[in-house]
Amino acid sequence: MTISYDDFLKVDIRVGRIVAAEPFPEARKPAYRLRVDFGPGIGEKRSSAQITRHYRPEDLVGRQVLAVVNFPPRQIGPVRSEVLVLGVPDAEGEVVLIGPGHEVPLGGRLF
């Protein structure tokens, strides 16, 4: 399926910094609860992510990631997920987070 550039612009993907990560034992699949700071204007948002294979909570804090910030909130068990943190699958299908290759200002929009 081909989309227009205007369709792409509807998806608001921003850079944020993980400020908190903790186990999410209530999730059906192993996951973490995350708090991600997108800087002034967007602020701090909550999410959950099935990223336990490659990451430990203490290693996630401080990491910059990309996330979709304009999806409606979604209830995942007891967690209200406000953003979708982005990743791609490795060879075994486990999530590898997507983030900038260099430190960038929080809230920057992907283009």
C-alpha positions as CSV (number, residue, x, y, z in Angstrom):
1,M,0.0,0.0,0.0
2,T,1.3,3.4,-0.9
3,I,0.5,6.4,1.3
4,S,1.0,10.1,0.7
5,Y,3.4,12.3,2.5
6,D,0.5,14.0,4.2
7,D,-0.5,10.6,5.6
8,F,3.0,10.2,7.0
9,L,2.8,13.6,8.7
10,K,-0.3,12.5,10.6
11,V,2.0,10.1,12.7
12,D,3.7,12.3,15.3
13,I,7.0,10.5,16.1
14,R,9.2,12.3,18.8
15,V,12.4,11.6,20.7
16,G,12.1,11.2,24.4
17,R,14.3,10.0,27.3
18,I,13.4,7.1,29.5
19,V,13.3,8.4,33.0
20,A,11.9,5.3,34.7
21,A,11.6,1.6,33.9
22,E,10.3,-1.1,36.1
23,P,9.0,-4.7,35.8
24,F,5.4,-5.1,34.7
25,P,4.5,-8.5,36.2
26,E,0.7,-8.1,35.4
27,A,1.5,-8.1,31.6
28,R,0.6,-11.2,29.6
29,K,4.1,-11.3,28.1
30,P,7.2,-10.1,29.9
31,A,7.3,-6.3,29.8
32,Y,8.4,-3.1,31.5
33,R,6.5,0.0,32.6
34,L,8.2,3.0,31.2
35,R,8.0,6.8,31.8
36,V,9.4,8.8,28.9
37,D,10.2,12.5,29.0
38,F,9.6,14.4,25.7
39,G,10.6,17.8,27.1
40,P,8.6,21.0,27.2
41,G,5.3,20.9,25.3
42,I,4.7,17.2,25.5
43,G,6.1,16.4,28.9
44,E,6.4,13.0,30.6
45,K,4.3,10.1,29.2
46,R,3.7,6.5,30.3
47,S,4.1,3.3,28.2
48,S,4.7,-0.4,28.5
49,A,7.1,-2.3,26.3
50,Q,7.9,-6.0,25.7
51,I,11.7,-5.4,25.7
52,T,12.9,-7.7,28.5
53,R,15.0,-9.9,26.3
54,H,17.6,-7.2,25.4
55,Y,17.2,-4.6,28.2
56,R,17.3,-4.4,32.0
57,P,15.4,-1.6,33.7
58,E,18.5,0.1,35.1
59,D,20.1,0.2,31.6
60,L,17.0,1.8,30.0
61,V,17.0,4.9,32.3
62,G,18.6,7.8,30.4
63,R,18.3,6.2,26.9
64,Q,16.8,8.2,24.1
65,V,14.0,6.5,22.2
66,L,11.5,7.3,19.4
67,A,7.8,7.0,20.1
68,V,4.5,7.8,18.5
69,V,2.9,10.5,20.7
70,N,-0.4,11.1,19.0
71,F,-2.2,7.7,19.4
72,P,-5.1,7.6,21.8
73,P,-4.2,6.2,25.2
74,R,-4.6,2.5,25.5
75,Q,-5.3,0.5,28.7
76,I,-2.9,-2.4,29.1
77,G,-3.9,-4.2,32.3
78,P,-3.4,-1.6,35.1
79,V,-1.2,0.6,32.9
80,R,-2.6,3.4,30.8
81,S,-0.1,3.5,27.9
82,E,0.0,7.1,26.5
83,V,2.7,6.6,23.8
84,L,4.0,3.8,21.6
85,V,7.8,3.3,22.0
86,L,9.2,2.1,18.7
87,G,11.4,-0.9,17.9
88,V,12.2,-3.4,15.3
89,P,12.5,-7.2,15.6
90,D,15.9,-9.0,15.8
91,A,16.5,-12.3,14.1
92,E,14.4,-14.1,16.8
93,G,11.6,-11.6,16.7
94,E,12.6,-9.8,20.0
95,V,12.2,-6.0,20.1
96,V,15.3,-3.8,19.6
97,L,14.5,-0.1,20.5
98,I,14.8,2.7,17.9
99,G,16.6,5.9,18.9
100,P,18.8,8.6,17.6
101,G,22.5,7.8,16.9
102,H,23.6,10.9,18.8
103,E,22.2,12.9,21.7
104,V,19.4,15.2,20.4
105,P,17.0,17.7,22.1
106,L,13.9,16.1,23.7
107,G,10.7,16.4,21.7
108,G,12.4,16.5,18.3
109,R,10.1,15.3,15.6
110,L,11.0,12.6,13.1
111,F,11.0,13.7,9.5
